[in-house]
């Protein structure tokens, strides 16, 4: 596997973020963990990113209230990085995201993300 396959993980819940980061590392990817939108944007600016897994509800900055901004950021990433693999991640799939997922070629991963689903998304 190409050692330069970095995967952004935008997730504000520490246990889920760390679990996903560990699984990605085991699979041979280079995980870039972000707890808020600002951190995610810094990783995107500093690295060539192969894929992004975005929690649907995260804070914009550390210490702020959680907002449903994952969808908006996913669309922005798609426009700026047309070949990047992008997935929204949530415990449930809101009805209104189906059109967004199709229009912007974004995948959906249900929490907790199992290894098979993660591998399918990354391949």
TINUPA-925493 format. One record per residue: residue in three letters; x, y, z of N, C-alpha, C in turn. Coordinates in steps of 0.1 Angstrom, whole numbers, plus 5000, padded with zeros to 4 digits. Layout:
REM TINUPA-925493
AlaXYZXYZXYZ...
REM end
This chain:
REM TINUPA-925493
Unk500849885000500050005000500950125000Unk500450234993501150364993501250415007Unk502450445012502650495025502150645027Unk501750705016501350845017499750855017Unk499050755021497650755021497150805035Unk497050945036496551005048495051015048Unk494550985060493050995062492751085073Unk491951185070491551285080490351225088Unk490451235101489351185110488851305118Unk487751365114487151475121486051425131Unk486351415143485451365153485751425167Unk484651475173484951545186484851445198Unk484351325197484351235208485651155208Unk486451175218487751125219487850975217Unk487050895224487150745223486850695208Unk485850755202485550715188486750755179Unk487150885181488250935172489550845174Unk489850815186491050735188490950585183Unk489750535185489550395179489650395164Unk489050495157489150505143490650525138Unk491350615146492750635143493550505144Unk493350435155494050305156493750205145Unk492450195142492150105131492750145118Unk492750275115493350315102494850285102Unk495550305113496950275114497250125112Unk496450045118496549895116496449865102Unk495549935095495249905080496349965071Unk497350035077498450095069498250235065Unk497250305069496950445066497650535076Unk497850665072498350765081497150845086Unk496750825098495550905103495951045107Unk495051135104495251275108494051305117Unk494151315130493051325139492751475141Unk491451515141490951645143489751645152Unk489751725163488651735172487651845169Unk488051935160487152045156487452085141Unk486552165136486752195122488052275119Unk488452365128489652435126490852345124Unk490952235133492052145132491952065119Unk490752025115490651955102491152045090Unk490752165090491252265079492752275080Unk493352275091494852285092495452165086Unk494952045089495451925083495351925068Unk494251965063493951965048494952065042Unk495252175048496152275043497652225043Unk497952145053499352105055499751975048Unk498751895044499051755039498151725027Unk498751635019497951575008497051465014Unk495751475014494851385021494151295011Unk494251165013493551065004492051055007Unk491751065020490251045023489951125036Unk488651155038488251225050487051155055Unk487051135068485851085076485451185085Unk484251245083483751355090482551325098Unk482651355111481451345120480551455115Unk479251425115478251525111478151645121Unk478351615133478151725144479451745151Unk480151855149481351885156481452035158Unk482252075168482452215170483352275159Unk483152405156484052475147485452495153Unk485452535166486752555173486652485186Unk487752445192487752375205487152465215Unk486352405224485652475234484252535230Unk483952535217482652585213481552475213Unk480352515212479252415211479252335198Unk478852215199478752135187477652185177Unk477952175164477052225154477052115143Unk475952115136475852015124476552085112Unk477852075112478652135101479352035092Unk479251905095479951805087479451805073Unk478151825071477651815057478151935049Unk478152055055478652175048480152155044Unk480952105054482352085052482651975042Unk481851875042481951765032481751825018Unk480751905016480551965003481652054998Unk482252135008483352225005484552145001Unk484852035008485951945005485751884991Unk484551844988484351784974484651884963Unk484252014965484452114955485952144954Unk486652144965488152184965489052064962Unk488551944964489351824962488451714956Unk488251724943487251644936487551494936Unk488751454938489051304938489251244952Unk489151334962489251284976488051194980Unk488351084987487251004992486751075004Unk485451085005484751165016483651085022Unk483551075035482451005041481951085053Unk480651095054479951155066479751035076Unk479951065089479850955099478851005110Unk477950915113476950945123476350815129Unk475750825140475050705146473750675138Unk473250775132472050755123472150845111Unk471450805101471450875088470250965087Unk470451095088469251185086468651175072Unk467351175070466751165057467251265047Unk467451385051467751495042469151475036Unk470051385040471351375035471451295022Unk470451215019470551125008470851194995Unk470251304992470451384980471851444980Unk472251494992473651544993474651444990Unk474451324996475451214994475551174979Unk474451174972474451144958475051254950Unk474551374952475051494944476551514945Unk477051494957478451524960479351404960Unk478851284957479551164958480251144971Unk479451154982479951134995479351015001Unk480050935008479650805014479050835028Unk478350735033477850745047478350625055Unk478950655066479450545075478650555088Unk478050445092477250445105478150415116Unk478050485127478750455140478150345147Unk478850265153480350255152480750195139Unk481850245133482250195120483050065122Unk482549965115483249835115484349835105Unk485249745107486449725098486049705083Unk485049625081484649595067484149715060Unk483349795067482749925061483850025058Unk484850035067485950125066486850085054Unk487149955053487949905041487149935028Unk485849905028485149925015485150075011Unk485050165021485050305018486450345013Unk487550295018488850335015489350275002Unk488750174997489250104984488550164972
REM end
